[in-house]
């Protein structure tokens, strides 16, 4: 993300490892000064885990069956604008 000046990072997690991967990713982004990168997670995420993920800074959580257009609109609305 740092090298490529990414606006968005999207993770697809089907393994159930979101509670391990997401906190580490958010920590690394903070350490590198990339707090403004929009982070999305898609996959099998239990409802009970969603508040925790949002609490650490994951902005979008998309469950199986989410229409692609909904994800595109979310990114277009929430990604940082280029100057």
N, CA, C and O atoms as CSV, one atom per row, in Angstrom:
chain,resi,resn,atom,element,x,y,z
A,1,UNK,N,N,0.831,-1.194,0.000
A,1,UNK,CA,C,0.000,0.000,0.000
A,1,UNK,C,C,0.872,1.253,0.000
A,1,UNK,O,O,0.565,2.229,-0.685
A,2,UNK,N,N,1.941,1.223,0.757
A,2,UNK,CA,C,2.833,2.375,0.833
A,2,UNK,C,C,3.528,2.599,-0.499
A,2,UNK,O,O,3.542,3.717,-1.014
A,3,UNK,N,N,4.101,1.552,-1.056
A,3,UNK,CA,C,4.824,1.649,-2.326
A,3,UNK,C,C,3.926,2.098,-3.466
A,3,UNK,O,O,4.346,2.883,-4.317
A,4,UNK,N,N,2.727,1.619,-3.488
A,4,UNK,CA,C,1.817,1.881,-4.607
A,4,UNK,C,C,0.886,3.059,-4.357
A,4,UNK,O,O,0.079,3.399,-5.222
A,5,UNK,N,N,0.985,3.693,-3.180
A,5,UNK,CA,C,0.112,4.810,-2.818
A,5,UNK,C,C,-1.362,4.415,-2.962
A,5,UNK,O,O,-2.154,5.126,-3.579
A,6,UNK,N,N,-1.701,3.286,-2.390
A,6,UNK,CA,C,-3.053,2.728,-2.511
A,6,UNK,C,C,-4.092,3.592,-1.805
A,6,UNK,O,O,-3.836,4.158,-0.742
A,7,UNK,N,N,-5.251,3.678,-2.410
A,7,UNK,CA,C,-6.393,4.351,-1.799
A,7,UNK,C,C,-7.275,3.375,-1.046
A,7,UNK,O,O,-7.960,3.749,-0.095
A,8,UNK,N,N,-7.254,2.112,-1.477
A,8,UNK,CA,C,-8.140,1.092,-0.923
A,8,UNK,C,C,-7.369,-0.216,-0.789
A,8,UNK,O,O,-6.586,-0.584,-1.665
A,9,UNK,N,N,-7.606,-0.912,0.324
A,9,UNK,CA,C,-7.115,-2.278,0.493
A,9,UNK,C,C,-8.341,-3.145,0.735
A,9,UNK,O,O,-9.138,-2.882,1.636
A,10,UNK,N,N,-8.477,-4.169,-0.072
A,10,UNK,CA,C,-9.580,-5.102,0.081
A,10,UNK,C,C,-9.061,-6.491,0.387
A,10,UNK,O,O,-8.180,-6.999,-0.306
A,11,UNK,N,N,-9.602,-7.099,1.413
A,11,UNK,CA,C,-9.227,-8.458,1.795
A,11,UNK,C,C,-10.415,-9.381,1.591
A,11,UNK,O,O,-11.549,-9.038,1.927
A,12,UNK,N,N,-10.148,-10.539,1.044
A,12,UNK,CA,C,-11.156,-11.585,0.946
A,12,UNK,C,C,-10.727,-12.688,1.895
A,12,UNK,O,O,-9.722,-13.361,1.668
A,13,UNK,N,N,-11.492,-12.869,2.956
A,13,UNK,CA,C,-11.107,-13.832,3.989
A,13,UNK,C,C,-12.230,-14.852,4.155
A,13,UNK,O,O,-13.319,-14.534,4.632
A,14,UNK,N,N,-11.940,-16.058,3.758
A,14,UNK,CA,C,-12.920,-17.135,3.870
A,14,UNK,C,C,-12.532,-18.140,4.943
A,14,UNK,O,O,-13.273,-19.085,5.212
A,15,UNK,N,N,-11.370,-17.937,5.557
A,15,UNK,CA,C,-10.818,-18.910,6.499
A,15,UNK,C,C,-11.236,-18.679,7.942
A,15,UNK,O,O,-11.006,-19.532,8.800
A,16,UNK,N,N,-11.847,-17.534,8.216
A,16,UNK,CA,C,-12.171,-17.211,9.596
A,16,UNK,C,C,-11.038,-16.517,10.325
A,16,UNK,O,O,-11.110,-16.325,11.539
A,17,UNK,N,N,-9.994,-16.137,9.605
A,17,UNK,CA,C,-8.822,-15.516,10.228
A,17,UNK,C,C,-8.928,-13.995,10.314
A,17,UNK,O,O,-7.941,-13.327,10.624
A,18,UNK,N,N,-10.093,-13.444,10.048
A,18,UNK,CA,C,-10.258,-11.991,10.045
A,18,UNK,C,C,-9.911,-11.347,11.387
A,18,UNK,O,O,-9.400,-10.228,11.414
A,19,UNK,N,N,-10.179,-12.031,12.498
A,19,UNK,CA,C,-9.865,-11.462,13.814
A,19,UNK,C,C,-8.373,-11.464,14.108
A,19,UNK,O,O,-7.932,-10.819,15.060
A,20,UNK,N,N,-7.605,-12.164,13.322
A,20,UNK,CA,C,-6.146,-12.162,13.455
A,20,UNK,C,C,-5.513,-11.219,12.429
A,20,UNK,O,O,-4.610,-10.448,12.756
A,21,UNK,N,N,-5.990,-11.288,11.201
A,21,UNK,CA,C,-5.383,-10.525,10.109
A,21,UNK,C,C,-5.716,-9.036,10.191
A,21,UNK,O,O,-4.822,-8.200,10.065
A,22,UNK,N,N,-6.977,-8.697,10.397
A,22,UNK,CA,C,-7.395,-7.295,10.364
A,22,UNK,C,C,-6.704,-6.435,11.419
A,22,UNK,O,O,-6.230,-5.353,11.076
A,23,UNK,N,N,-6.618,-6.852,12.682
A,23,UNK,CA,C,-5.931,-6.002,13.655
A,23,UNK,C,C,-4.466,-5.754,13.293
A,23,UNK,O,O,-3.954,-4.650,13.480
A,24,UNK,N,N,-3.806,-6.768,12.783
A,24,UNK,CA,C,-2.396,-6.600,12.391
A,24,UNK,C,C,-2.272,-5.647,11.204
A,24,UNK,O,O,-1.390,-4.789,11.187
A,25,UNK,N,N,-3.142,-5.792,10.226
A,25,UNK,CA,C,-3.125,-4.885,9.080
A,25,UNK,C,C,-3.344,-3.448,9.532
A,25,UNK,O,O,-2.610,-2.549,9.120
A,26,UNK,N,N,-4.343,-3.227,10.371
A,26,UNK,CA,C,-4.641,-1.871,10.823
A,26,UNK,C,C,-3.474,-1.290,11.618
A,26,UNK,O,O,-3.175,-0.101,11.504
A,27,UNK,N,N,-2.818,-2.119,12.418
A,27,UNK,CA,C,-1.647,-1.675,13.177
A,27,UNK,C,C,-0.529,-1.247,12.229
A,27,UNK,O,O,0.075,-0.191,12.415
A,28,UNK,N,N,-0.256,-2.059,11.222
A,28,UNK,CA,C,0.802,-1.735,10.263
A,28,UNK,C,C,0.475,-0.468,9.479
A,28,UNK,O,O,1.361,0.352,9.237
A,29,UNK,N,N,-0.767,-0.299,9.084
A,29,UNK,CA,C,-1.148,0.919,8.373
A,29,UNK,C,C,-0.930,2.149,9.243
A,29,UNK,O,O,-0.445,3.173,8.763
A,30,UNK,N,N,-1.283,2.054,10.513
A,30,UNK,CA,C,-1.074,3.168,11.435
A,30,UNK,C,C,0.410,3.465,11.594
A,30,UNK,O,O,0.821,4.625,11.549
A,31,UNK,N,N,1.213,2.430,11.779
A,31,UNK,CA,C,2.659,2.608,11.941
A,31,UNK,C,C,3.291,3.277,10.728
A,31,UNK,O,O,4.258,4.025,10.870
A,32,UNK,N,N,2.763,3.019,9.549
A,32,UNK,CA,C,3.317,3.569,8.305
A,32,UNK,C,C,2.661,4.891,7.905
A,32,UNK,O,O,2.963,5.438,6.844
A,33,UNK,N,N,1.768,5.403,8.749
A,33,UNK,CA,C,1.106,6.666,8.444
A,33,UNK,C,C,0.071,6.559,7.336
A,33,UNK,O,O,-0.183,7.526,6.617
A,34,UNK,N,N,-0.518,5.397,7.203
A,34,UNK,CA,C,-1.493,5.159,6.140
A,34,UNK,C,C,-2.910,5.030,6.696
A,34,UNK,O,O,-3.705,4.224,6.214
A,35,UNK,N,N,-3.211,5.822,7.704
A,35,UNK,CA,C,-4.522,5.762,8.351
A,35,UNK,C,C,-5.672,6.117,7.412
A,35,UNK,O,O,-6.822,5.762,7.672
A,36,UNK,N,N,-5.361,6.818,6.321
A,36,UNK,CA,C,-6.422,7.270,5.421
A,36,UNK,C,C,-6.749,6.269,4.311
A,36,UNK,O,O,-7.595,6.548,3.462
A,37,UNK,N,N,-6.094,5.115,4.310
A,37,UNK,CA,C,-6.396,4.082,3.317
A,37,UNK,C,C,-7.694,3.378,3.722
A,37,UNK,O,O,-7.847,2.939,4.862
A,38,UNK,N,N,-8.602,3.281,2.790
A,38,UNK,CA,C,-9.889,2.628,3.024
A,38,UNK,C,C,-9.685,1.118,3.050
A,38,UNK,O,O,-9.176,0.544,2.088
A,39,UNK,N,N,-10.080,0.473,4.148
A,39,UNK,CA,C,-9.911,-0.975,4.287
A,39,UNK,C,C,-11.281,-1.647,4.242
A,39,UNK,O,O,-12.203,-1.281,4.971
A,40,UNK,N,N,-11.380,-2.646,3.357
A,40,UNK,CA,C,-12.603,-3.427,3.191
A,40,UNK,C,C,-12.286,-4.890,3.427
A,40,UNK,O,O,-11.196,-5.358,3.096
A,41,UNK,N,N,-13.227,-5.605,3.993
A,41,UNK,CA,C,-13.087,-7.052,4.143
A,41,UNK,C,C,-14.348,-7.702,3.597
A,41,UNK,O,O,-15.467,-7.291,3.902
A,42,UNK,N,N,-14.138,-8.709,2.797
A,42,UNK,CA,C,-15.243,-9.501,2.289
A,42,UNK,C,C,-15.028,-10.949,2.660
A,42,UNK,O,O,-13.893,-11.407,2.795
A,43,UNK,N,N,-16.114,-11.661,2.821
A,43,UNK,CA,C,-15.989,-13.079,3.120
A,43,UNK,C,C,-16.974,-13.524,4.175
A,43,UNK,O,O,-18.009,-12.898,4.403
A,44,UNK,N,N,-16.624,-14.611,4.802
A,44,UNK,CA,C,-17.489,-15.200,5.820
A,44,UNK,C,C,-17.130,-14.568,7.163
A,44,UNK,O,O,-16.197,-14.999,7.842
A,45,UNK,N,N,-17.884,-13.547,7.525
A,45,UNK,CA,C,-17.640,-12.787,8.751
A,45,UNK,C,C,-18.882,-12.923,9.630
A,45,UNK,O,O,-19.949,-12.435,9.255
A,46,UNK,N,N,-18.771,-13.568,10.780
A,46,UNK,CA,C,-19.930,-13.673,11.674
A,46,UNK,C,C,-20.404,-12.288,12.133
A,46,UNK,O,O,-19.589,-11.399,12.381
A,47,UNK,N,N,-21.708,-12.114,12.242
A,47,UNK,CA,C,-22.277,-10.832,12.671
A,47,UNK,C,C,-21.659,-10.339,13.969
A,47,UNK,O,O,-21.470,-9.136,14.146
A,48,UNK,N,N,-21.345,-11.244,14.870
A,48,UNK,CA,C,-20.800,-10.866,16.170
A,48,UNK,C,C,-19.423,-10.207,16.036
A,48,UNK,O,O,-19.018,-9.463,16.929
A,49,UNK,N,N,-18.698,-10.462,14.950
A,49,UNK,CA,C,-17.356,-9.904,14.764
A,49,UNK,C,C,-17.351,-8.542,14.078
A,49,UNK,O,O,-16.344,-7.836,14.114
A,50,UNK,N,N,-18.451,-8.171,13.463
A,50,UNK,CA,C,-18.493,-6.930,12.687
A,50,UNK,C,C,-18.224,-5.690,13.538
A,50,UNK,O,O,-17.423,-4.856,13.116
A,51,UNK,N,N,-18.842,-5.515,14.710
A,51,UNK,CA,C,-18.541,-4.320,15.504
A,51,UNK,C,C,-17.059,-4.202,15.880
A,51,UNK,O,O,-16.510,-3.101,15.879
A,52,UNK,N,N,-16.420,-5.307,16.196
A,52,UNK,CA,C,-14.994,-5.269,16.545
A,52,UNK,C,C,-14.167,-4.814,15.346
A,52,UNK,O,O,-13.269,-3.985,15.488
A,53,UNK,N,N,-14.465,-5.352,14.176
A,53,UNK,CA,C,-13.719,-4.975,12.975
A,53,UNK,C,C,-13.913,-3.496,12.656
A,53,UNK,O,O,-12.956,-2.802,12.313
A,54,UNK,N,N,-15.129,-3.020,12.766
A,54,UNK,CA,C,-15.379,-1.597,12.525
A,54,UNK,C,C,-14.694,-0.741,13.586
A,54,UNK,O,O,-14.227,0.362,13.298
A,55,UNK,N,N,-14.636,-1.251,14.806
A,55,UNK,CA,C,-13.994,-0.528,15.892
A,55,UNK,C,C,-12.496,-0.336,15.710
A,55,UNK,O,O,-11.924,0.614,16.243
A,56,UNK,N,N,-11.862,-1.222,14.970
A,56,UNK,CA,C,-10.421,-1.078,14.733
A,56,UNK,C,C,-10.126,-0.330,13.437
A,56,UNK,O,O,-8.965,-0.121,13.086
A,57,UNK,N,N,-11.185,0.075,12.723
A,57,UNK,CA,C,-10.976,0.910,11.550
A,57,UNK,C,C,-11.317,0.310,10.207
A,57,UNK,O,O,-11.136,0.966,9.181
A,58,UNK,N,N,-11.806,-0.919,10.177
A,58,UNK,CA,C,-12.259,-1.499,8.909
A,58,UNK,C,C,-13.549,-0.768,8.532
A,58,UNK,O,O,-14.514,-0.771,9.296
A,59,UNK,N,N,-13.561,-0.151,7.371
A,59,UNK,CA,C,-14.699,0.697,6.997
A,59,UNK,C,C,-15.825,-0.041,6.292
A,59,UNK,O,O,-16.990,0.341,6.409
A,60,UNK,N,N,-15.488,-1.087,5.568
A,60,UNK,CA,C,-16.518,-1.818,4.844
A,60,UNK,C,C,-16.395,-3.304,5.066
A,60,UNK,O,O,-15.304,-3.867,4.979
A,61,UNK,N,N,-17.510,-3.937,5.352
A,61,UNK,CA,C,-17.544,-5.388,5.539
A,61,UNK,C,C,-18.651,-5.921,4.642
A,61,UNK,O,O,-19.810,-5.521,4.750
A,62,UNK,N,N,-18.270,-6.827,3.759
A,62,UNK,CA,C,-19.192,-7.340,2.759
A,62,UNK,C,C,-19.273,-8.848,2.858
A,62,UNK,O,O,-18.269,-9.549,2.729
A,63,UNK,N,N,-20.465,-9.332,3.084
A,63,UNK,CA,C,-20.708,-10.761,3.267
A,63,UNK,C,C,-20.997,-11.435,1.926
A,63,UNK,O,O,-21.294,-10.752,0.945
A,64,UNK,N,N,-20.915,-12.758,1.872
A,64,UNK,CA,C,-21.221,-13.463,0.629
A,64,UNK,C,C,-22.598,-13.051,0.091
A,64,UNK,O,O,-23.565,-12.928,0.842
A,65,UNK,N,N,-22.656,-12.847,-1.203
A,65,UNK,CA,C,-23.903,-12.455,-1.834
A,65,UNK,C,C,-24.084,-10.957,-1.985
A,65,UNK,O,O,-25.049,-10.513,-2.607
A,66,UNK,N,N,-23.171,-10.168,-1.426
A,66,UNK,CA,C,-23.270,-8.719,-1.587
A,66,UNK,C,C,-23.135,-8.384,-3.071
A,66,UNK,O,O,-22.185,-8.827,-3.715
A,67,UNK,N,N,-24.063,-7.616,-3.619
A,67,UNK,CA,C,-23.957,-7.250,-5.036
A,67,UNK,C,C,-22.690,-6.429,-5.307
A,67,UNK,O,O,-22.331,-5.548,-4.526
A,68,UNK,N,N,-22.030,-6.726,-6.408
A,68,UNK,CA,C,-20.811,-6.017,-6.775
A,68,UNK,C,C,-21.049,-4.511,-6.851
A,68,UNK,O,O,-20.191,-3.727,-6.447
A,69,UNK,N,N,-22.202,-4.105,-7.364
A,69,UNK,CA,C,-22.498,-2.679,-7.485
A,69,UNK,C,C,-22.499,-1.991,-6.119
A,69,UNK,O,O,-22.084,-0.838,-6.010
A,70,UNK,N,N,-22.953,-2.676,-5.094
A,70,UNK,CA,C,-22.954,-2.112,-3.737
A,70,UNK,C,C,-21.523,-1.858,-3.261
A,70,UNK,O,O,-21.248,-0.835,-2.634
A,71,UNK,N,N,-20.633,-2.767,-3.552
A,71,UNK,CA,C,-19.228,-2.614,-3.158
A,71,UNK,C,C,-18.592,-1.464,-3.935
A,71,UNK,O,O,-17.862,-0.655,-3.362
A,72,UNK,N,N,-18.864,-1.389,-5.224
A,72,UNK,CA,C,-18.322,-0.312,-6.057
A,72,UNK,C,C,-18.798,1.041,-5.554
A,72,UNK,O,O,-18.005,1.976,-5.441
A,73,UNK,N,N,-20.074,1.150,-5.254
A,73,UNK,CA,C,-20.620,2.413,-4.750
A,73,UNK,C,C,-19.997,2.783,-3.411
A,73,UNK,O,O,-19.720,3.956,-3.160
A,74,UNK,N,N,-19.775,1.793,-2.551
A,74,UNK,CA,C,-19.145,2.061,-1.257
A,74,UNK,C,C,-17.741,2.628,-1.458
A,74,UNK,O,O,-17.364,3.610,-0.818
A,75,UNK,N,N,-16.977,2.009,-2.345
A,75,UNK,CA,C,-15.616,2.487,-2.605
A,75,UNK,C,C,-15.654,3.888,-3.201
A,75,UNK,O,O,-14.911,4.764,-2.757
A,76,UNK,N,N,-16.493,4.113,-4.186
A,76,UNK,CA,C,-16.576,5.435,-4.812
A,76,UNK,C,C,-16.971,6.515,-3.815
A,76,UNK,O,O,-16.509,7.651,-3.917
A,77,UNK,N,N,-17.808,6.178,-2.867
A,77,UNK,CA,C,-18.262,7.139,-1.864
A,77,UNK,C,C,-17.221,7.381,-0.777
A,77,UNK,O,O,-17.116,8.494,-0.262
A,78,UNK,N,N,-16.453,6.356,-0.424
A,78,UNK,CA,C,-15.608,6.443,0.765
A,78,UNK,C,C,-14.105,6.528,0.526
A,78,UNK,O,O,-13.363,6.857,1.452
A,79,UNK,N,N,-13.635,6.245,-0.676
A,79,UNK,CA,C,-12.193,6.328,-0.936
A,79,UNK,C,C,-11.775,7.792,-0.935
A,79,UNK,O,O,-12.543,8.674,-1.320
A,80,UNK,N,N,-10.552,8.030,-0.499
A,80,UNK,CA,C,-10.069,9.414,-0.457
A,80,UNK,C,C,-10.004,9.970,-1.875
A,80,UNK,O,O,-9.674,9.264,-2.828
A,81,UNK,N,N,-10.322,11.228,-1.981
A,81,UNK,CA,C,-10.298,11.879,-3.292
A,81,UNK,C,C,-8.867,12.260,-3.647
A,81,UNK,O,O,-8.115,12.734,-2.795
A,82,UNK,N,N,-8.501,12.057,-4.878
A,82,UNK,CA,C,-7.184,12.463,-5.376
A,82,UNK,C,C,-7.207,13.958,-5.661
A,82,UNK,O,O,-8.186,14.493,-6.182
A,83,UNK,N,N,-6.123,14.611,-5.314
A,83,UNK,CA,C,-6.016,16.058,-5.549
A,83,UNK,C,C,-5.300,16.305,-6.843
A,83,UNK,O,O,-5.103,17.457,-7.230
